[in-house]
Amino acid sequence: MTTITQMTKTWQTVLGSDANSIARTVGFIQREKKMTGSGFALTLMSGWLSDKASSLATLTHAYVNSQRQPLSRQGLNSRFTAHAAHFMECLLAQAVKKVLWHGVQSQSNAWFKSFTAVWVCDSTVIRLPDALAALWHGTTGSSLKIQVALDLKYGGLEQVSFHHGRCHDQKCLADPLELPAGGLFLADLGYFHLARFAQLSQHNRYWLTRYKGGTQLLDAAGQVIDLVERLAGIDQLDLPVRVGKQEQLPCRLLACRVSDAVYAQRLDQLRDWERRHQTQASTTRHTLCRWVIYLSNLPPARLTVDQVSVVYSLRWQIELVFKLWKTHLQLDQWRTQNVWRSLCELYAKLLAILFEHGIMVLAGCHDLAQSRVQAHHVIAKHAWGLAAAFHHPPTFRRALSHLLLCLRVGWKISSSASSPPTFQKMRTLT
C-alpha cells in the first residue's frame, strides 16, 4: 500500500532530480539558466491536468505558478522541439518504472475478497500526426498503442506500456502475465490465447474470457462437441470441455441465451459484416448469435451461469478509464501544428494520468460505486496548488492530504432500476 509520504517522495524524485538528469542526458537542457527539465515537465503536466485544452498563454502562467519566475510565450514555445519530445518520452518511461504501485482494497462488494487480484487488460490507440510515422508506426500513418492492466480490487495500474499502433494486442501484453496466485484475469477476444490460459491455470490463477468462434471444443472422451446441437432447446449451459485441438485445455463452457432485442442487434451487425466483406456467414455463426458464450477455469462454487455475465461486465471498467482519459483529459487531442509540441502534450498528459490515478487510488476512488469523472474534476481544480507546493515537501504533503480529504467526501454513482450500474449488479454475487 502506498502512503502520501511515499507518493510525495516518489514524484518529487521523478519530476525533480530524475527530470533534470534526463534533460541533460538527452540534450534538451544544456545550460540551466531559466528553464530546467523539472520545471518544463511540471509546467506541462500541471497545466494540462488543470485544463485539458490549455493554450500557450495558460501554460506560461502555469510555469510562473510552479517556478516563480517569468517566462514569455515565445520562450516556452521555442522549447517544443524533437529534443523536448524525446526528454518527455524518457521521463514518462522513468515514471512508469517508479510510480506504478499497489493500492488498497476499497471495493465495497465482498465478492472481490475471494481473489488476490482482479486484473482487466486492454489497450487504446492514439492517432498521431502523420509526420511522426517514423517514431510511432500505425496501420496507416502514425499512432501509439497504450497497453494497460488495471487491478479492480486494489485500483493499481499493474502494467502500462507503449507500442507502435500497428502492434497486435497479443504482443503488447506482458508474457508471462505477472498476476498473483489466486488472482482473476479478464480480457476480451483480442487476448484470447490458449497457451496463456494454460499457463495461468498451471500457476493457480483464474481466467474468464468469451468463446472465440471456430475454436474446437472436445468432451472428456476427446470427441468434438457440436455446440449448436448442445445448445438447442435450452436457455443455459454449464459444460466441462477441453479447448483447442492441440492444447486440449480443460475448463468450463458457460452459455446464456440473449434477449430478443440483443439477438436482433447482433443479426444486424452480422449482416453489416457480410455486406462489408461480400461473403455469407456460416449457419453456425448465425445460430450462435442467440447466445453469449464464455470459457473459464473458475470452479462452479465461485462462478455460476447466472453470475458469469455480471462478472465479465467488469471488463468495461477499463473502457471507462480510457473514456476518462480521452474525453476529460483529451489525451488524443491537441490544437497545434507543431508535431513536437503535440507529442510533448501527449507525454505530459500521460504523466498527469499516472499522477492523477495514484491520487484516486489513495482516496479509494476506484471503488465501483465512486465516480472517477467527478474525482478528476476535483483533482484538476487542485492541480495548480499542488504544482505551486511541489518544491517544498511538507507543503506538498499537506496539499495532497487536503485534496484526499476533498475526494473522500464521496462521489457516489446513483443507483438505477432501469439501467443498473456495475456496482449495483455486483450485489447479486453476494
N, C-alpha and C positions, 0 to 999 in steps of 0.2 A: 504493500500500500504506500502511495506517495503522500507526503505531507506538504504543507505550504512552505515550510523551510526548505525541503528538498527541491520543490519546484522553483523556488526563488533562486537557489544556488545554481541549479542546472541551467536555467535560462540566462542568468547573468554571466555564466561561463560561455554559453553558446553565442549569445549576442554581444558579448564583451570581448574577452581575450581571444576566443576562437575566431570570431569575426575579423578582428584586427590582424591576426596571424594569417588567416586565409587570404585576406585582401592583399597583403604584401606578397604572399607566395605566388598568387596568380597574376600579379602585376596591375591590379586595379588601383591600389594606393601605393604610390612610390615615395611621396613626401607628405607627411601628416601635418598640414597647416590648419586648414579648417575641417575638411571632410576626413572622416575615418571610416573604416569598414563597419565598425559598430554603429556609428551614427547613421550611415546610409541605410543599413539593414533595419535598424529600429524605426527610422523615419518611414520607410516604405511599409513595414509590417503594421505599425500602429495607424498610419494614415489610411491604408486600405481596409483595415479592420474596422475603423470607426466609420468610414464612408466608402461603400463598395465602388463608388464612381468618383473618387477623389480626383480633382483637377490638379494641374501642376502647382497652382497657387495654394491649394489646400495642403499639398504635400510639403511645400515650402514652409507653411505655417506649422505643420507637424514637426518639421526639423527644428524650428526655433523653439517649439514647446519641449522637445526632448533634449536638445543640445544646448539651449540657452545662448545661442549666438546667431547672428543674422546670416541669411543666405538668399541670394536672388533666384528668381525662377529660371533665368538663363543659366546660372551656375549649377543648379540642380539638373536641368535638362541636359546640359553638356556631359553629365556623368553617365547617361544611359548609353553605354557602349557595349561592344562584344565582351570586353573585359569585365564590365559590371554584371552582365548576364552570367558569365562563367563563375564569377565570385558568388552570386546568389545561388547558383546551382550547387556549388561545392558546400556552401553554408547550409543549404537545405539538406544535403546528404549527411552532413555532420549532425544536424538537429535530429534527423530520423534515427541515427545511431544512439543518441543520448536521451531524447525526451519521450520515447515510447515506453510506457510503464503500465504495470498492472494497476487497476483501480480498486474500488471497494464495492462489495456486493450491496446494491441498494434496490434491487428488484423487489417489489412488494409481493410478487407472486411466489408461493412456496415451491412451485414446480422446478424452478431454477436450482434449488438446493440439492437436488438429486444428481447434478452434474458438476464436475470440477470447473468446467468452462462450457460456453455455448458460442462457437465461432460461426460467423457468417462471412463468406468470402465472395467478392465480386470486384468488378473493375468499371471504371468510367473513362471515356475518351474526351480529350480536349483538342478541338481543332485549332491549329496554329496558322499563322500567315505562311503562304507557300514558300516565301523566301527562306524559311527555316527548315526546309525539307532535308538539307544536308545534315542537320543536327538531330531532328526527330522525324523519322520516316513514317508516313501514313500510308494507308492503302491507296489514297490519292492525295497528293500534296503533302502537307506536314501535320502531324498530330502526336499527342502524348497520351499514353495509357497509364492510368494510376491504378495499381492493384492494392486492394485493402482487405485485411482480415480484421473484423470487428468482433470483440468478445461482448456478447449481450449481457452476460451475467455480471461482469466486473466493469464493463464500459471501455476497457482499454483498446487502443489500436495496436493489435499484436503484430501486424505487418503492414508497412506502407512501402511500396516500391514503384519505380518509374521505368517505363518501357516504351519502345517505339510503338506508334499507334497500330501498326500492322501486325504486331506480335500477338499470337493466339493466347487466350486465357490460360490454357493448359501449361504453356511455357512460362507464364508470368508467376504462377503460384509456386511458392517455395516447395521443394521436394528434397527430403521428406517434410511433411507438414508437422510443425512442432507443437501440435495440440497436446495438452497434458493428458495423461491416462485418466479415463473416466469422463472425458470431455465429449461434446457432441459437435459434429461438423455438418453445416447446412450450406448447400450451394445449388445453383441452377444447372441446367444441362450443359452449359459451357465448360463445366468442370467434371463432367461425367467421365470417370476413368477407373476401370475395374481394378487395375493394379494398385492405385492409390487406396481404394476402398479395402482391398485385401490387406494392405499394409496397416491401415487403421485398425481393422479387425484383429490382426495378429498382436497388436500392442494395446489391447483393451481400450480402444477408442470407438466411439459410436458415430454413425453417419446416417443421413437421410437425404434422399435425392428423388427426383422424378424419374420414371422409367423412360429410357431412350428407345423410341420406336425402332424395331428391327433387331434389337439385342435378343439373342437366343436365350430362352428360358427352358430349364430342364427340371424334371422331377427327381425324387430320391433315387429312382432306378436308372437315371440317365436318359430318359425318354423326353423328346421335345414336347413342350406344352403348347397346345393350341389355345392362345389367350382368348380369342374371340369365342371359342366354344366354351371355355371355362366361365366366361362372364355372362353367357346367355341366360336370361330369365332370373337374374339375381340383382340385388342393389348394392351388396358389399362383398368383398372377398379378402380373406387373410390367408395366404398360402405360402408354405415353405418352398423355396425354389433354389436352384443353382443357376447362376447367371453367367453367360458367356460360354461359347463353345470350347474355348481353350482354358479359360480361368476356372469355370465352374465354381464361382464364389457362392458359398451358402449364405442365404439371407431370407428376408420375408418380402413377399409382394403384397401390398395393400392397395385395394381399389375401391373407389366410391363412385356411384352413378351421379352425374351432374344434373342440375335442373334443366328444364326445357329451354329457358332463356339462355343459359350458358351454352347449351348444345347448339342452339340456333346461331349464336355468336361465333362459335368455333367453326361451324359449317361455312359461314360467310368468309371467315379468314382462310379456310382451306380452299374455297372456290377462288378467292383472290389469288392465292398461291398458284393454283392451277392456271389461271389466266396469265400471270406473270411469267410462268415457266413453260407455258404452252404444252402442258402434259396433263395426264389424268392420274390423280392419286389412287392408290390401291383401295380395294373394298375394305381391307383390314383397317386402313388408316381412317376411312370414313366411319367405320363402326366404332373405333376406339375414341372418336370424338365424344361419345356418350359418357366417357369415363375419365377420371383423374386417377393416375396410377403411380404408386411410389414404390421404391425399394429401400430397405433399411435393415441393419443388423440389430436394432433395438429389440429386446425381448417383449413379448405381449404384455407382461406386467408393467412395462414402462411406456408402452405406446399401443393404443388400440386403434382400430379402424376409424372410430368416431373422433379420435383425437388428432389423427395424423394431419389433416388439413389445417387445423389450428396451429400445430407446431411448425409445419412447413411455412405458414404465413409469416413466421418470424423473419424469414429471409428478406422480407420487404423493408425491414428496419434499415438495412444498409442503403436501400434505394432512397429512403427518406433523408439519410445523411448526405448522399450525393445531391439530392434536391436542395438541401440547405446550402451546400457549397456553391451550387450553380445559380440558384435563384437569389439567395440573400447575401452571398459574398461575390456573386458574379465571377466565379472562377474562370469561366470561359468567355469573358467579355473584356474589352478594353477600348478606349477611344483615342487611339494614336496610330499614326502611320509609321512610326519608328519601331521596327521589329524588335530591337534590343530592349526598348522600353516596355513593349508588350510582354517580352519574356521575363524581364525583371519583375513586372507586375504579377505574372503567373507564379513565379517562385516566392515572391513576398506574400501573396495570398495563401500559398500552401504553408508557409511558415506561420501565418496567422491562424490557419486552420489547426495546426498542431498545438499552438498555444491555447487557442480557444477550447479545443477538445479536452486538454488537460484540466482546464478550469471547470468544464462541465462535469468531468469525472469526479473531481474533488467535491463538487457541490451535489453530486448524486443525480444530475440531470439526465443520465442515461436510463433511469427508470422508465419503463414503458408508459407510465401514467403521466410523465412530465413532458412538456413541450420544449424541444430543442430550439425551435424558432424563437419562442419568447425569451429563452435564455440567451440566444445570440444577440437579440436587440439590447438586452441589459448589458452584456459584455461590451458591445460596440459603443455604448454610451460612456463606458469607463475606460476606453482604450487610451485616450489622451492622458488621463490622470495616471494610469499605470506607466505610460511612457515617460511622463514627467518625473515620476518617482523612481524610475528604473535604476539610476546610478547610485541610489542610496538604499542599501539592502533593508534596514529597519523600516524605512518609509514604504518601500516597495511591498514588504510583507504585510504591513498594516493596510495598504491599499488593496492587496489581494484578499485579506481577511474581510474587509468591508464589502468587497464585491461578492464573496462567497455568502456572506450574511444576506445580501440582497437576493441572491439566487435561491437560497434555502427557504425563502418565504413560500416558495412553491408556485409553479406554473402548471396547474393541473389541466389535463385534457378532459373535456367534458364527456360523460357517458352518453350513449345514444341507443335508442330502441330500434330504430330503422336501419342504422349503419354503424354497428358497434365497433369501436377502435380495438386495436390488438390487445391492450391490457384488459379490456372487458371480456374478450373472447377467451383469454388465458384463464379466467376464473373457472371455466368448465373443466380444467385439467386438475383441479384440486378437490 
